[in-house]
Amino acid sequence: MKVLRNRDHRRMPWKNGGGETVEIAVFPPSASLETFGWRISMASVATDGPFSIFSGVDRTLSILDGRGMVLEIAGREPVTLTVQDAPLAFPADAATDATLVDGAITDLNVMTRRGAFGHTVERRIIDGATAVTHRGGTLMLLSMGEIRVGSVRLGRLDAMLLEGDVTVAAAEPVAVFLVRIDTAEGF
């Protein structure tokens, strides 16, 4: 298992220059925004505006903090995404505009290169001890509060790349995000 502490995540400007992204993990490890196979990041969104376009990439977005945003994705009806909603998957090369519901938000953004990788994102509440099964590929857990993974303690916005089945425990209900990434053939 590899712990990825929030304080150590890489900070960089958005592709479109409209804000800052916090890169949690990327593959290959030295990949740029143009060459990644997959990428997991967080972003603070303080103003309405367009999303960066990533050609040939699939994206899943989750709201971590804030009141949410309305997404207008080309070819779809507008959708409001909040902290309570399931993660939303859509093509990262579709023109997408965001309108904040009521103030700034922080989101979790998972992207995979179409045809090479696939991914799923699950929001789960940990209350007590819960088993998490690793089914191959890459499995990353992002914590929204204080939890324990085996003997390792994670704080808010800390992440862990898991290498096998684990038990996750929390003294009170805590949301976590489980990101599964595999080769396109694995999906």
C-alpha positions in Angstrom: 0.0 0.0 0.0 1.2 3.5 -0.8 -0.1 6.5 1.3 -0.6 9.7 -0.6 -0.9 12.5 2.0 -2.9 15.6 1.1 0.0 17.9 2.0 2.2 16.1 -0.6 -0.2 16.2 -3.6 1.2 18.1 -6.6 -0.5 21.5 -7.2 -0.6 22.9 -10.8 -2.7 25.2 -13.0 -5.7 23.9 -14.9 -5.1 23.1 -18.5 -7.3 26.1 -19.5 -5.6 28.3 -16.9 -8.9 29.0 -15.0 -7.8 27.7 -11.7 -5.7 25.2 -9.8 -5.7 21.4 -9.7 -4.3 19.2 -7.1 -2.9 16.0 -8.6 -3.3 13.0 -6.3 -1.9 10.3 -8.7 -1.1 10.0 -12.4 0.1 7.2 -14.6 2.8 7.0 -15.8 4.2 8.8 -12.8 6.0 11.5 -14.9 3.1 12.1 -17.4 1.9 15.5 -18.4 -1.7 16.6 -19.0 -1.2 15.5 -22.7 0.4 12.1 -22.1 -1.2 10.6 -19.0 -2.9 7.1 -19.2 -4.9 7.9 -16.1 -5.1 10.8 -13.7 -6.8 11.4 -10.3 -7.0 15.0 -9.1 -9.0 17.5 -7.1 -9.9 21.1 -8.1 -11.3 24.1 -6.4 -13.9 25.8 -8.5 -14.7 29.4 -7.5 -16.3 30.8 -10.7 -18.6 29.6 -13.4 -17.0 28.6 -16.7 -16.0 26.0 -19.2 -14.1 22.8 -18.3 -10.8 22.0 -19.9 -11.1 19.7 -23.0 -9.2 16.5 -22.9 -9.4 14.7 -26.3 -9.9 11.0 -26.2 -10.4 10.9 -22.4 -13.3 9.7 -20.2 -14.0 11.6 -17.0 -15.9 11.0 -13.7 -16.6 14.0 -11.5 -17.7 14.0 -7.8 -18.3 16.9 -5.5 -16.3 16.8 -2.3 -17.2 20.1 -0.7 -19.6 23.0 -1.4 -23.2 23.3 -2.5 -22.7 21.8 -6.0 -22.8 22.9 -9.6 -24.9 22.6 -12.7 -23.1 20.9 -15.6 -24.1 21.6 -19.2 -22.5 18.8 -21.1 -22.8 18.8 -24.9 -25.6 16.5 -26.1 -27.1 16.1 -22.6 -29.7 17.7 -20.4 -28.2 20.0 -17.7 -27.5 18.1 -14.4 -27.0 19.4 -10.9 -24.2 17.6 -9.1 -23.9 17.8 -5.3 -22.0 16.2 -2.4 -24.8 13.7 -2.0 -25.0 12.6 -5.6 -23.3 9.6 -7.2 -20.2 10.4 -9.2 -21.0 11.5 -12.8 -19.2 10.0 -15.8 -19.0 11.8 -19.1 -16.5 12.3 -22.0 -13.8 14.8 -21.2 -13.8 15.9 -24.8 -17.4 17.0 -24.8 -17.9 20.7 -24.4 -18.8 21.2 -20.7 -19.8 24.4 -18.8 -20.3 24.7 -15.0 -22.5 27.0 -13.1 -21.9 27.0 -9.3 -25.1 26.5 -7.2 -24.1 28.8 -4.3 -20.4 29.5 -3.9 -17.1 27.6 -4.5 -16.8 23.8 -4.6 -14.1 21.3 -4.5 -14.4 18.3 -6.9 -12.7 15.0 -7.5 -11.8 14.4 -11.1 -10.8 10.9 -12.4 -9.7 10.7 -16.1 -8.6 7.7 -18.2 -7.4 7.6 -21.8 -10.2 6.1 -23.8 -9.3 2.7 -25.4 -6.3 2.2 -23.1 -7.9 2.4 -19.6 -11.3 2.4 -18.0 -12.4 3.4 -14.5 -15.2 3.5 -12.0 -15.7 5.8 -9.0 -17.8 4.8 -6.0 -18.8 7.0 -3.0 -19.2 4.9 0.1 -19.9 5.7 3.8 -17.6 3.9 6.3 -19.3 3.4 9.7 -17.4 0.9 11.8 -15.3 -1.7 10.0 -15.9 -2.4 6.3 -14.1 -4.8 3.9 -12.8 -3.4 0.6 -12.1 -5.9 -2.1 -9.3 -5.4 -4.6 -10.3 -6.9 -7.9 -7.2 -6.2 -10.0 -5.8 -3.1 -11.6 -5.3 0.0 -9.6 -7.5 0.8 -6.6 -7.2 4.1 -4.8 -9.1 5.2 -1.7 -9.6 8.9 -0.9 -10.8 9.7 2.6 -13.1 12.6 3.5 -12.3 12.3 7.2 -10.4 10.3 9.9 -10.2 6.5 9.0 -7.9 3.6 9.5 -6.9 1.3 6.7 -5.3 -1.7 8.4 -2.9 -0.1 10.8 -2.5 3.2 8.8 -4.4 6.3 9.8 -5.7 8.6 7.0 -6.9 12.1 7.5 -9.2 14.3 5.4 -8.2 14.2 1.7 -5.4 11.7 2.3 -5.4 8.8 -0.2 -4.0 5.3 -0.4 -3.2 3.1 -3.4 -4.3 -0.4 -2.3 -2.6 -3.6 -3.3 -5.0 -6.2 -1.9 -8.1 -6.6 0.2 -8.3 -4.3 3.2 -10.5 -3.5 6.2 -11.4 0.2 6.5 -12.6 1.5 9.8 -14.1 4.7 11.1 -15.3 5.7 14.6 -18.1 7.8 13.1 -19.6 7.8 9.5 -17.0 9.0 7.0 -17.4 9.3 3.2 -14.7 7.7 1.1 -14.2 7.5 -2.7 -13.0 4.2 -4.2 -11.4 4.7 -7.6 -10.9 1.5 -9.7 -8.7 1.8 -12.8 -7.8 -1.0 -15.2 -6.8 -1.6 -18.7 -9.6 -1.2 -21.3 -9.5 -5.0 -21.6 -10.1 -5.4 -17.8 -13.4 -3.5 -18.1 
